């Protein structure tokens, strides 16, 4: 017996009717966490941009790539977030866009 799966709508297709306006997405090619000599991790992922807020979210997989390069950081199940010591300087969060350009958030924007 042969079956064919039924296509389900994506998360974005589901929420589009609920949005007040449009949204932008960016195809990112990888993530770098660290300082000048940090290794760049090639991992493609999609980012939704919300220009109406100062915050942002990334997937847990991308967060793991960033935080594995941050000394003294650890995942906390109770907070559902990474924790690090107060006053610690964080490495810039750098992403490479599909056209090869790199963009990032400096330490001051992450704390």
Kinemage of the C-alpha trace (Angstrom):
@kinemage 1
@onewidth
@group {chain A} dominant
@subgroup {mainchain}
@vectorlist {calphas} color= white
{ca unk a 1} P 0.000 0.000 0.000
{ca unk a 2} L 1.300 3.445 -0.920
{ca unk a 3} L 0.441 6.714 0.727
{ca unk a 4} L 1.311 10.269 -0.013
{ca unk a 5} L 1.726 12.823 2.774
{ca unk a 6} L -0.527 15.845 2.927
{ca unk a 7} L 1.350 19.149 2.888
{ca unk a 8} L 0.853 21.203 6.048
{ca unk a 9} L 1.146 24.996 6.075
{ca unk a 10} L 4.354 26.505 7.434
{ca unk a 11} L 4.355 28.564 10.607
{ca unk a 12} L 4.581 31.798 8.565
{ca unk a 13} L 1.743 30.750 6.278
{ca unk a 14} L -0.350 30.167 9.387
{ca unk a 15} L 0.330 33.540 11.025
{ca unk a 16} L 0.279 35.829 7.951
{ca unk a 17} L -3.487 36.516 8.264
{ca unk a 18} L -2.919 37.522 11.904
{ca unk a 19} L -0.180 40.090 11.200
{ca unk a 20} L -0.901 43.820 11.172
{ca unk a 21} L 1.671 44.333 8.422
{ca unk a 22} L 4.308 42.607 6.394
{ca unk a 23} L 7.514 41.139 7.676
{ca unk a 24} L 10.960 40.614 6.280
{ca unk a 25} L 12.998 37.447 6.312
{ca unk a 26} L 16.720 37.052 5.754
{ca unk a 27} L 18.612 33.914 4.761
{ca unk a 28} L 21.692 33.725 7.006
{ca unk a 29} L 24.646 31.544 6.038
{ca unk a 30} L 26.331 31.057 9.399
{ca unk a 31} L 27.231 32.370 12.841
{ca unk a 32} L 30.469 33.480 14.466
{ca unk a 33} L 30.860 33.827 18.206
{ca unk a 34} L 34.132 34.997 19.570
{ca unk a 35} L 36.802 37.526 18.922
{ca unk a 36} L 39.069 38.267 15.925
{ca unk a 37} L 40.291 34.685 15.608
{ca unk a 38} L 36.907 33.004 16.192
{ca unk a 39} L 35.800 30.117 13.993
{ca unk a 40} L 32.873 30.854 11.698
{ca unk a 41} L 30.219 28.112 11.874
{ca unk a 42} L 28.521 27.542 8.521
{ca unk a 43} L 24.877 26.845 9.376
{ca unk a 44} L 22.055 28.197 7.242
{ca unk a 45} L 18.936 29.465 8.982
{ca unk a 46} L 16.034 31.823 8.307
{ca unk a 47} L 15.518 34.977 10.368
{ca unk a 48} L 12.272 36.922 10.696
{ca unk a 49} L 12.856 40.635 11.242
{ca unk a 50} L 10.476 42.608 13.448
{ca unk a 51} L 11.191 46.290 12.939
{ca unk a 52} L 8.621 47.208 15.569
{ca unk a 53} L 10.612 46.042 18.583
{ca unk a 54} L 14.102 46.257 19.993
{ca unk a 55} L 14.335 42.557 20.710
{ca unk a 56} L 14.906 39.503 18.645
{ca unk a 57} L 14.919 35.747 18.870
{ca unk a 58} L 17.088 33.019 17.440
{ca unk a 59} L 16.714 29.261 17.454
{ca unk a 60} L 18.236 27.194 20.242
{ca unk a 61} L 20.646 25.623 17.713
{ca unk a 62} L 21.962 29.054 16.717
{ca unk a 63} L 22.113 30.136 20.369
{ca unk a 64} L 24.175 27.030 21.147
{ca unk a 65} L 26.665 27.991 18.419
{ca unk a 66} L 27.048 31.463 19.903
{ca unk a 67} L 27.196 30.530 23.579
{ca unk a 68} L 29.675 27.669 23.111
{ca unk a 69} L 32.204 30.443 22.371
{ca unk a 70} L 31.376 32.458 25.488
{ca unk a 71} L 33.523 31.572 28.515
{ca unk a 72} L 31.688 30.998 31.810
{ca unk a 73} L 28.259 30.738 30.166
{ca unk a 74} L 25.869 27.870 30.817
{ca unk a 75} L 22.355 26.821 29.882
{ca unk a 76} L 19.811 27.060 32.696
{ca unk a 77} L 16.684 24.906 32.299
{ca unk a 78} L 14.776 26.924 34.907
{ca unk a 79} L 15.266 30.205 33.028
{ca unk a 80} L 15.145 28.548 29.607
{ca unk a 81} L 18.108 30.709 28.681
{ca unk a 82} L 21.881 30.985 28.843
{ca unk a 83} L 23.379 32.640 31.924
{ca unk a 84} L 26.759 34.358 32.239
{ca unk a 85} L 28.498 36.367 34.985
{ca unk a 86} L 27.538 40.020 35.430
{ca unk a 87} L 30.112 42.345 33.931
{ca unk a 88} L 31.451 39.739 31.514
{ca unk a 89} L 32.283 41.135 28.097
{ca unk a 90} L 30.395 39.196 25.430
{ca unk a 91} L 31.803 38.493 21.978
{ca unk a 92} L 30.034 40.167 19.085
{ca unk a 93} L 27.288 38.080 17.482
{ca unk a 94} L 28.208 37.980 13.784
{ca unk a 95} L 26.124 36.482 10.970
{ca unk a 96} L 26.973 36.081 7.303
{ca unk a 97} L 24.217 36.971 4.842
{ca unk a 98} L 23.519 35.090 1.621
{ca unk a 99} L 25.516 37.651 -0.394
{ca unk a 100} L 28.607 37.050 1.772
{ca unk a 101} L 28.425 40.250 3.826
{ca unk a 102} L 28.787 39.910 7.584
{ca unk a 103} L 26.576 41.812 10.005
{ca unk a 104} L 26.564 41.714 13.754
{ca unk a 105} L 25.486 42.912 17.145
{ca unk a 106} L 28.282 44.249 19.362
{ca unk a 107} L 28.737 43.309 23.010
{ca unk a 108} L 26.892 46.419 24.202
{ca unk a 109} L 23.792 45.451 22.207
{ca unk a 110} L 23.671 41.954 23.657
{ca unk a 111} L 23.803 42.752 27.369
